[in-house]
Amino acid sequence: YKKCRKSSVDASVCTYTYYCAQNEKKVQRPHLNDDPSKQRARLKMDRCPCGGSLQITMKDDDLSRLLRLKLAHHQPHIPYVDIAIPKPVKDLVQQSK
């Protein structure tokens, strides 16, 4: 989850918020390595102003009780595609070092 907000009425009630991976308002600046030889080009994910989020509100000390879900997604966009480097490619790079 991206953040957890405690209730002002009951400290055991917490709202966990998750955001759409393609939400342009939640994009973070890249963290470049200080060593230029370790910096590399990366694929970037397409972003859009979808406003997508999922909120789960529940009582932390009683998980058997009901919870509240709130799902928001204001604009459709292309489906999420995992842009991570596949393990076989990572293994090949490691072997060629």
N, C-alpha and C positions, 0 to 999 in steps of 0.2 A: 504494500500500500504506500501511497505517496505521503499521506499524513493521517494522524489520528487526533481527533478533537474530543476532549472530555466534556460531558454535559455540565452546565453550571448549576443544575438542580440536583443531580445524582452523580457523584464522582465515579461510580462503577459503570455508568453508561458511556459508551464511546462510539464515535462515528468514524469509520475507516473509509477513506476516499481513494479510489483508483481512477486514473485518467486514461483516455484513449491514446494509444501510442502514436497516432497520427495527428493529434491536436496541436496546431501551430502555436498556440499560446503556452504550451508546456515544453517547448523545445529548449534544450540546454546547450550552452556553448561547449564546444569540444575541449577536452582537457589534453593539451599537447604535452608530450614528454619534453623535458628540458634538453635532452640530447637530440640534436637534429638528425642523427643517423637512425634514431628509433622512431622518428615521425613517419607516418605513412598516409597515403591517400585512402579515404574511406568512402564507401557508398553512402549516399544520403537517402533517407526515406522521404517520399512525397508527403507533404503536410497540408492541412486545410483547416479552416475555422469551424470545425464540427462541434465543438463544445462538449465532446463526449466525456462522460464520467459515470462512475458507479459508486454509490454511497451505501454502506452497510452499517446500520445502527443496531447495537446490541448491548446487553448487560454482560460485562466481562466475568462476573462471578457466578453467572447462571447460564451456561450455554445451552441448556435443555429448553429454554423458553423461546418465545417468538422473537424474531428480529424484523427490522424494517429495511427494505431495499428501495433505492431510488435510482433509476437508470435514466440518463439524459443523453441524447445524441441528436443534435439539431440539424445536421446536414449529412446526407449520405456521401460517401466517397469510395474510392477504389479499395478493394479488400486489402488487409494487412498482408505483407509478404515478409517473411523472415530474411533479413539481409546479412545474417551472420555467415562467417566462412565455415563451410562444411568440415567436419572432423577429418575425412580422408585428405582434403587439401592441406589442412594444418599439419597432419602427419607427414605428408610429402615434403612440405617446407622444412620441417624439423629434420627429416632424414637427409635432405640435401645440404644441410649446414656443414 
